[in-house]
Amino acid sequence: MATATMTPENGDEIVTVDGSRYKMAQEGLARIYVPLSGGDKKERQNGGGGPAIDGHPQQVFYNPIQQFNRDLSILAIKAYGTDLMQKRKEAFMQKKEQFASKKRKRKEERQIKKAHEPCHPTSESEPTDADIAQEVASEKVGEIITENSEAVEVERPAKVDKRTEGEDAATAITGHVLRLAGDTEDATPADTEPIPQRGQRPAESSSAQSAQSPTVQPPDIRILDALSATGLRALRYAHELPFGVSVTANDLLAAATESIRRNVALNGLTDKIAVTQSDALAHMYTVVAKDLTAAAEVAAAPGFRNHEKGAPRYKCSDKYDVIDLDPYGTGANFFDAAVQSVRSDGGLLCVTCTDAGVWASQGYPEKCFALYGGVPMKGAQSHEAGLRIVLHALSSSAARYGLTITPLLSLSIDFYCRVFVTVNRSPANVKFLAGKTMVSYNCDQGCGAWTTQPLLRTHSHPNKNGSGTFFKYTFATGPTAEPRCEHCDSKTHLAGPMYAGPIHQADFVQRILDDLPSVDTSIYGTTHRIRGMLQTALEEIVEPQATLHRSHSAAKASGETWQKAAVTAVTLSQSDDDALAAIDPAPFFFLPTNLAKALHCATPGEDPIRGALLLLGYQVTRSHCRPGSIKTDAPWSVLWDVMRAFVRQKAPIKRESIKPNTAAYRLLRIEEKEKEEAEAATVANESPEVLEPKPDVTTNAYGERQNIVFDEQLGRQLGRSGEKLVRYQLNPRENWGPMNRAKGQ
C-alpha cells in the first residue's frame, strides 16, 4: 500500500504518494489527487505537466470551472433515474397483477373441473409463488423483434444472477433479487472486464470479490463516463446518486486511468466503478457489436421465430442507461457511437461541446459544417442557434439507425453547451425529423430580423373512422425570404440546417427544480445558479399551440376586456402525435438594444415591450442565453410596428439625422410619413378643422387590428416568482474560460 505524507504549500493540501506529489481537491462528496509536476520544463515537455491550476501544472486534466456542469449533470441524472425507476416499478406491478389474475383464473377452472369430476382428481398441482415469479422473470427478461433483419431492443429490467435449474427469481425494479424457491448456488462475481455486464458490480481485486455477498444486487442504472480524465465525474455519480449505479470510467491515456484508479481507491468505490483504458469510440462500438452479435445468435436459433417452448430468449442488453460525453472541444465525433451504445428504450445522453467558437461564432463556418453539418448564425442569437445545430447533429446521427432523440434540457453555459437527450427506437417517428429541421435567413447586418425555412412540411389529418390522426410529409415551398430583408432591404445570410423542435421538456426541468430544496448546498456549490438558469429555461418555453382562456366573442359577451383575456392565455394540451411534429414557434430571441440601434433611437425598457406584446395576445418570455433578451411568437412585422409606436410615443427622433437609403430610414418609413404629412397639410389648408393623429395599430395574435399600448406594469409581472434568482452568471474571476488542454490529451 502506498504511503502518504502531507505538507502544506501555499495553503493547499499537498500529498506525497510513492514519491509523487499531488494536490488534494474535493468537489461534492468526492476527493481526488490532482497530479503535480516539479515544474521542470523538460519534464513538462515529456508529458509530466499540463495546464496549471492555482499555480500547479497538471499531468491529468482537471477543470474546477466546470463544477456547475457536474452539479447539474448529477441532478439531471437523478431526476431521470428516479422517474425511470418509478415507470419500471409501475410496469412490473402491472405485469405482476396480470399473472396473479391468471393464477386465480386457473384455480377457479380447476375447482370447476374437480366439482364435475369428483372421482377423477386431477394431477395438476396449483402454481406456487415461485412458479409465478419464474413466469414474471421470464416475461421481463426481454425479447427480440426482428424488422428488416434488424434486432430491436425493448425495455426490460436488469439481468438476475445465475441460478440452478430449480431456482428462479422475480427481479424487482429497484434491482433487488427476491429468491423465492429452490436451492441456491453461490454466485461468485466475475473479474472486472473491459465492459462490465449488466447485473454485475465491478470489482478491482479478488479480495473485494470474496467479500461480496453471494446474492449481489444488480445496479439500477449503468453509466458510462466515456472521457473520464481524473474520474471526478464518475466518482460523484457513484457517491451522490440515490439509487444503485454501476459506473464505467474510461480514458485513453495510461496516466489518466492510473489517476482514476488512485482516486477510486481513495474514495472506497471499487465496488461501483470499473476503470477501463480504451478509445471511447472503440469502447462504445464494442458494446454495440456485442449486442448485435447476441441478438443475431438468438434470432438464428431453432424455434425462436415460432416462439416454441424452450427456444432461447434474448437476454438483457449490455448497453448503457446513461452515457456522459464531456470532451475537450467538440463531441461531434462521438455522436454516432453514443446513440447506438445507449439503451434505445429511453436511454439518456449527456453531451458537452466546449468549442463555442465554432458553433456559435462567425469565424469558422466551414469547420462548424464539417463537425456538425450546419452553418452558424450571425448575431446576438448565435448561441441559441448553436444549441440547435448541435441537436441537429445528434438527431441526424440517431436517425440513420431508426432512432429518435427528445431534448430534455439544452443550455448554453459560459464557453460551452450542455444538452440532455433521450434516445428511443422508432423508425416511424424518424419521419418527423425533416419537418423539424430548418434553415434560417438572417438579416445580421441590418435590422436583425430572421425568417425560418423548414426542409419538409408535416401535415396532420384525421382518420376516416375519427380515431386519431395520420401525417403527410410534403415538400416545403421556398424560399420564405428574399435575398434582401423585407423590412430594411439589407442582405440576409443563410444559417443551418438546425433542429427546429422544442429544446426543453417542461416536466423534466420542473422535476429538477422540485428536488433543489432538498439539495445540500455544501455539496452542490452551484445550486443558486442552477435554480436561476433552470427557472429561466422553464420560462422560455413558448408553446406551439396557445389560445385564450375564453374565446374573443365570449370575452366580449362577459364584458371582460380583450387585453385582460389575452393575459389569461393558457396552453391547450397536445396529443402525442401533434407533439411529435411540433416545432418551436420562437426559436430565437431578440434584444431591444439591437432594435433601438437599428432605428437610432433610445433603447426601450424590457417591461414596456413585453407589456405591449402581451396585450396583443402574443407569448413573451426571456432566453437563458443572454440577459435582456426577449422571446416571442410575434412576427417581425409586429415587432417593428411596436418599435415605431415606441419612437412616436416615447422617444422621438430627428428625421434630418436619418440618412436616406439606410436601414433606419426604411424601418421608420420616413418617406411614407412625409407623403402623409404633405397630404394632411393640403387637407388642413382646405378645411380649418384640426385632424386627429392616427393611432398606432398592428395585427394582434388573432388576426385583428389593435392599438399598441405600452403597459409597463404588465410587462414587469413577467417571470416574477417572488424569489431572487441568479439567472445569468457573472465571471467569478479573471481569465474565466475552458483553460488549456492537458499534456498528451
N, C-alpha and C positions, 0 to 999 in steps of 0.2 A: 504494500500500500504506500502511496506517495506521501511523503512528509511535507508539511507546510509550515512556513513561518510568516508572520505578518509584520510589516514595517510601515509606519506612517510616511507618506510622501505628499507634500502639498495638501494635506487634509484628506487625501484619498487612501483607501484601504488597499495596500499592495500585498499580494500573496506570492510567496515563492514555493513552487511545487517542482520537486526533482530538478532544481537548478534553474527553472524557467520562472520569469516574473509575470504576474497577472494583476490586473486591476479588478476588484470586485465591483459588480454592478447589480443592482436589484431593480426589478420592474414588476409590479403586481406581486404575486407570490413566488416568483421565480428569481433565482440568483444565478449569475453566470460569471465565468472567468473571461475577462477581456484580455487577450494576449498582448503583451508589450514587447517591443524590441529595445535593445540597449541604446538605440539612437545612432548606431554606426551607419554611415551612408552606404558602405559596401554591403552590409547585412541587409539593408532595405532593398537595394538593387537586386539582391539574390532572392528576394521574396520574404525577407524577415520582417518587413514593415509595410503598413498600409496607411490609410488616412488617419490623421491624428484626431484623438478625442480627448479634450481637456489637456492638451499638451503631450499626450502619449500616442505615438504611432501604433496603428493596429496591424496585426497579422491576419485577422479574420474580420470581415465587415460587420460592424455593429453601429446602428444609427439611432440614437435616443430621440431624434426629431420625430420619428415615426411611431412614438408611443400612442398617439391618437389613432393611428391606423390599427395598431394591435388591440387597443382597448375596444374600439368599435367592432373589430372582427370577432372578438370573444363574445360580445353582447349580441351580435347578429347571429352567430352560430348557436348561441344559447337559445335565442328566440326561435330559430329554425328547428333545432333539435327537439325542443320541448313540444313544439307543435307537431313534429313528425312522430314523436313518441305517443302523443295523445291520439293521433289518427290511427296509428298501428294498433294501439290498445283497443280503440273502438272497433276496428275491423276484426281483431282477434275475438273480442267478446261477442260480436255478431255471429262469427263463424261457430264459436262455442255453443251459442244458443241454438243454432241450426242443428248441430249434432245432438244436443240434448233433446230437441224436438223429435229428431229421428229415433232416438233411443226410446222415448215414450211411445211413439207410434208402433215400433216393433214390439214393445212389451204388450201393448193393447192387442195387437194382432195375435201374439202367442196366447194370450188369455182367451181370446175368442176361439182360437183353434183348439185349445185344451178343453174348453167347455163343450164343443161339438164332438170331440173325440176323447171321452174320458178313459176309455180302455186302452188307448194307444198314446201314452205320453210321449211328447217329443224329446228327442235327444239334444235339441239345440239349447245351448246354455245362454243365459242372459248376459249381454255385454257388460263388462265391468268398466270402472272409471279408467283403468289402464287402456282398455280397448278404445274408448272414446279419445283418450289422449293421444293414442297412436294414430288414430284416424285424423285428428286435428293436425298433429305434427306433419303427417303425410301430405295433407292438403296444403299446408302453409309452406312446405319446402320450396315450391315453385314449379314452373313448367316452361316449356319452350313452345312458342307459337311461330311456326315457320310461314314466312310470307316472302315469296320471290327468292326462296332458298336462303333467306337471312334469318338468323336466330334473334328472336325478340325477347327481351327480358321483361318480366313482370314483377310486381312488388312482392317481397317475401321477407320474413324475419331472418335473424342471424342463424347460422348453422349450429346445430347442437353437437355435443361431444359424441365420440364413438361409443357404441353400445353393443352388447351381445345380442344374439338373435331374439332372446326373450325379453329384452329391455327396450323401452322407448320413453319418450318424454314429450310433454307439451311445452313448447317454447313460448314463454310469456314475452310480451313486447318489451318489457323493461330489461330483457336479456337474461333473467334468472331461469335456471333449468329446474323443472319440477320432476323429480324422479318418482314415478307413481307405482311401478310394478317391476317384478323380475329381479334377478341377481345383478349386481353392479360389478363393473370391471374398472380397476384403477386406470385412469386416463393420465398418461404422462405427457405433459406438453412437449411439443417438438422444439428442436433448437430454432433459434432465430433465423429466419430465411430472408433473402433479399426482399421478398414481398410477403408480409405476414398474411396468413389465411384468415378468412372470416371465422370468428368463433375462438380465436386463439389470442392470448395475451402475449405480446413479445417479451422475451426474457434475454438477459445479457450473459448469464452464466448458468452452469449446471447446478450450482448450489441454489440459485434462485428458483430453478425449476423444481428441485426436490422439495423446497419449502412450500410450494403452492399446494392448494387443496386438490384432491383428486377430481372434484367437481368444479372445474374452473368456469367462472361465469363469462360468457361471451360478451364482448363490448356492444353497447347500443349503437355507437357511431364510430365509423372508421374514417380517419382524417389523414390526408397526405399533405405535408409541408414540403413541397417539391424542391424549393430552393432555400434551404434552412439556414445556411451561414453559421451563426453561433448556436442555433437551435432555440433561441429565446421564444419565438412564436410557438413552437411545438411544446416547450416547457409550460408556457402559460395555458395552452389548451388543456394539457393533461392536469394541471394544478386546479384550474378555475372553472372548468365546465362542470355543471352539477349532475351530469349523468356519466355512465361508463363510456370511456373512449379508448381507442387504440390509435396511436399517432405514429406515422412513419415520417421520420425526419431524414430527408435525402439531400445530399450535396455532391457535387462532382469532385471537389478538391479534397485531397487526403488531409490537409491541415484543418479544413473545416469539419470533416467528420470526426477527427480526433478531438477537436474542440467540443463538438456536440456530445460525444461520449463522456468527456470530463464533466460537462455541465449536467448531463442526465444523472451521472453518479452523484454529483454534488447535491442534486435535488431529490435523490432517492426515488427516481421514477423509471427504473429499469424494467418494471413490470408493465408499464404503459406505453413506453416509447421504444420503437425499433429504429436503429440508425443504419442507413444504407448509403454506400458510396457508389453513385451511378449518375450518368447523364439523365436529367429529368425527362427528356423525351424518351430515351431508351426504357426508363423505368415505367412510364405510363403506357408505352406501346407494348411492353411485356405483359402488363395486366390485360390489355385488350386482346393480345394473342392467346393468352391462357383461357380467357373467357370464350373466345370464338372456337378454340380447339375443343374445349369441354362441350360446348353446345353442339358442334358438329358430330362428335363421337356419340352423344346421346341420341341425336336425331337420326343417325345411321343405324342404331341398334335395332334388332328384330322386335317387332311388336310395338314400337314407340308410336308410329302413326296411327295404329289401330287401337291404341290405349289398352293393350292386352294386360291381363293381370301378371305381375312380375316383371313387366317391362321396365328398363332403367328410367329414372327420372333425373331431370337437370337440377343439380344442387344449387345452393345459393351462390350468386356471383361474387367474385373477389374484387369487383370494382369498388371504388371508394364512395362513401356517402358525402364527403366534403373534400374538395381539393382547393388548396390555397396556393396561388401563384403570386409571389412577391419578388420579381426580379429587379435587378438594377438596370433600368432602361425599359425597353418595350417588352410586353408579354405576348406579342402577336405570334411569335414563332412557337409558342406552346399551346395555342388555342386548339389546333387540330387534335393533338393527343389528349388534351384535357377533356374536351367534350365527349370523347369516346371512352375514357377511363373512369369517368364519374358515373354513378348509377343513373340509368335513363328512366327512372320512375320518380323523378323529383330530386335528384342529387343536386348539391349546392356547389357552385363555382364562385370563389372569391378571387378577384383579379385586380392587381395593381399595375399601372403603367406610369412610370416616372418620367417619361420623355414628353412632357407637356410642350417643350419647344418644337416638337414635331407635329402632334395632332391638334395643337391649339395656337399656332402662330402662322404667319405668312412667309416665314423664312425658308421652309423646306417642304413645299407642296409635293415635290416629286418623291421625297422619302416617305411622306405620310401615305401616299398612294401605294408605294411599294410594300409598306408594312401592313397597312390597314385597309387598302382597297378603296380609299376615299381621299378627296382633296379638302384641306381645312378651309374654314370660313374666316374671312377678314372682318374685323370689327370687334366691338366690346363683347359680343356673344360668342366669341371663338371657343371658350372653354366649354360652354354648353353644347355647341356643335361638336366639339371634340369628344365629349361623352357619347354622343350618338354615332360618331364614326367608329369608336371602339366597340360599341354594342353591335354595329353592323358587321364588323369583322367577326365577332363571336357568333352571331346568328348565321352568317354565311358558312362558317366552318361547321356548325352543327347541322345545317340543312342538307349538306352532302350525304349525311348518314340517316336521314329521316328523323332528325332531332330538332326540337324547338327550344328556344330559351325564353324565359319570362324574367325580365328585370325586376328585382325586388327593391333594390336601392342603388342609386348611381350618383356618386358625389365627385365634384371637383374640389380637391383639397390642396392648399398650398401649391406645391410644384408637381402634383401627381393626381391621378384619378383612381377611385376605388369603386368597383362595381360588384354587386352580389346578384347572381342569376341562378335560376333553377333550370335543369335540363330534363326534358321529357321526350320519350319516343312517340311520335305521332306524324306519320307521313301525310295524313290528311291536313293537319294544321300547318305543315310546311308550306302549303299552297298560299297561305295568307302572307308569307314573307314579302313577296314582291309588292303587294299592296301596302305594306308597312315600311317600305323603303322609299326614300325621296332624295331629290337633289334640291338645291336652293339657289335662287337668283338673288344676289345681294348687292345693294347699292351702297358700297362701303365708302366711296369717295364723295358721295353727295349727301343725301338725307338719311341714309342708314336703313331705309326700308328693305324688306326682304319678301320674297314670294316662294312658296314651296311647289314642287312638281313631283307627284307620285310616279313610280315606274309602271304600276298597273292600277286599275280600278277594281275594287271589290264591291259587288252589289249583292245585297241580301233580298231574297224573295220568299214569300210564304209558300209552304207546300200546298198542293191542291186539296189535301184532306184537312188542312187547317192546323196540323200539328207540326210545330217547329218551322224552321226556315232552311233554305238552301242558298248557296252562294254561286255567283257567276264571276269569273275573272276575265276582265276585258282590257284591251289596250287603252292607255291613258291618252287623252288629247293634249297635245302640246304645241308650242311651249306655253306656259302660263304667264310668261313675262316677255317683254320686248328686249332687244339688246340695250336699249336706253330706258332709264327709270320713268315710269308713267307720272311720277309726282314732281321730279326735279330735272328730268332729262339728262341725268348723269349716266355714266357707264355702269352696267351691272356685271358682276362676276359670278361664275358658277362654283358651287361647293357641293361636296358629296361624291357618291351616294352615302346616305347615313340612315340610321334607324329612326322611323317616324312614329313609333308607338309610345305609350307611356313609359317613363324611365323609373318610376317608383310604384310600389304597391302600398296603398294606404294602410291596409290591415297589418302588413309586416312591419312598417315603420312604427305604427301605433303599439305593437307588441313590445318593441324595444323601449319605447318611451314609457310604457306602463311598468316596465321592470326597473327603470332607473331609480325610483325612490328607494328600492331595497339594495341598491349597489353601495358598496363600501368605497367612499371617495379616497380613502387612504391607499386602496389597491388600484382603483381606476382614477388616476390623477387628472384625466382629461374629461371627467364626467360633465362639467358645466358646458364645455364646448360641444360635447356630443349632444347634450339636450338642446342647445340652441340651434345647431345645424340640422338635427333631425326634425325639430319643430318647424323650421323654415322649409325643409324639404317636404314635409307633410302639407304645409300650407300652400306650396307652389303648385300642387296638383290641380290642373284645370280639367274638369270633367268633359268628356266628348259629347255628352247629351245632358243638357240642363233645361229646365223650364221653370216658370213661376209657380209659386205655391198655389196661386189661383190663376186662372186664365185672365187675359186682359178684360174680356167682357164681364167676367164675374167680379173682377176688382171694381169696375165701373158701377155695376149693379149694387154692390155693397157699400158704395161710397168711399172705398179705400183709394187713396191716391195711387196713380201709376208708379210714382217714384218709390213709395213705400212697398208696393208689391214687388218691385224689382229687387229691393234689398232682401226680401224674404225668399229669394230664389232657392230652390232645393234641387238636388240631383235625382233624376229618375234612375231606378235600378235597371241595369242592363242584363239581358240574357247572356248566357255563357257564350253563345255563338257570336253575338254582337261584340262581346269583349275581345274575342279572338281577332276580329278585324278592326278593332278600334285604333285610331290614330290620335296623336296629341294635337288638340286644336291650337295650342300655344307653345310650339316647340322652342321658341327663343324669347328672350326678354329684350327690353329697350331701356335706355337711360334718358330721363327727361333732360339731363345736362346736354346730351348729344343733340336732342331735338332743338333745344334752345340755341345751341351753337350753329346749327344749320340755318336758323332764322335770324341770327344775330340779335337775339333779344335776351332779356333777363331770364335766368333759369327758374322755372316754376317749381314750387314745392311738390313733394310727392303726394301729400294729402289732397290738395285741390284736384290734381289729375285723377287720382283714384276715385274721389267723390264724384267727379263728373262722369267717369266711365261706369261707375256703379249705378248712378241714376239713369243711365241709358240702357241698363239691363245687361251689361257685359260682366263677365267674371274678371276679377282683378286679384292678382297675388304678387308675391315677390319671388326672386330666384335666390337660391343658396350660393350661387356662383359669384355674386357681386353686390356690394352694398349700394343702396339707392336704385336698385333695378325694379322694373315693373313688368309683369307678365299678364297678358290679357288675350281674350279671343276676339277683341275688336279689330276690324281690318285697318290697314294703314290709312285708308281714305278717311275713316272716322278720327283716327289719331291726329291727322293734320287739320281736320275741321276743329278739333278741340284746341290744338295749339294756335290756330288763327283766332279762335274766340278768346284765348288767353291773352294774346297780343292786343286784341281790340279792347278787352275789358280791364286787364290788369297791368300790362306792360307795353304801352305804346312805343313805337319806334319812329325814327325819322326816315321817311321814304327816300329822301335825297341821298342818304348814306348807303342805300342798297343799289348796287350797280346792275344795270340791265344784263340779261342773259346769264345771270348767276343762279345758283340753286335757291337762294333765299328769295330772289326776285320772282321766280316761278312758284315757289311754295306759298308765298304771301299773296300771289295773284294780283300783284300791284297794277299790271296793265289792265286787268278786268275792272279793278276798283276805280282806276282813273276814268275809264269809259262810263262806269255807272255814275260817278260823281259829276261828270260833264253832262250826262243826260238829266240828272237830278237838278243841276243848276239851270238848265234850259227850261225844265218844267217849273221851277221856282220863279223864274222871270215871268213866265206866262200866268202863273197863279200865285197870289200872295200867301196862300196857305202854307204853314210850316209842315214839312213832311217828317213823319216818324222814321227813325233809323230802323233798318231791317234787323230782326232778331237773329242771333247766332243759332242755327239749327243744323242738325245732322240726322243720319239714319240710326235709329236705335236697334237693339238686338232682335226686334220683332218686325223689322222692315217698315217702320213708321217714322215719320219726321217728328223730331222732338227738339225742344230748346236745350241748349247747353248751359248747365248751371254748375258752378264750382262749389261743391259742398265740402268744405274742409273738415267739418265735424264728422261727417260720414266717412271720409277717407281716413281719418285718424283712428277710427274704430277697427280698421282692418288689421287683423293679426294681433290685437291687444289681448293677451291672455292673463294679464294681471301679474305676471312674473317677469322679472328682469332676466333676459336671456342674452347669452354671448352668441349672437347669430353669426358674426364674422370675426375671424381670428386676426389679431394684430401680431406682427412678427415679434416674438418674445426676446430676441437678442439679435445682435449684428451678424451678418452673413448667414441668415437663415436660409437653408436650402438642402439639396439632396446629398451634399458632401461628395468627395471623390470616391471613385471605385477602389475597393481594397486590392492590394497587390496580388496578381495572379488570377483575379476574377474576370 
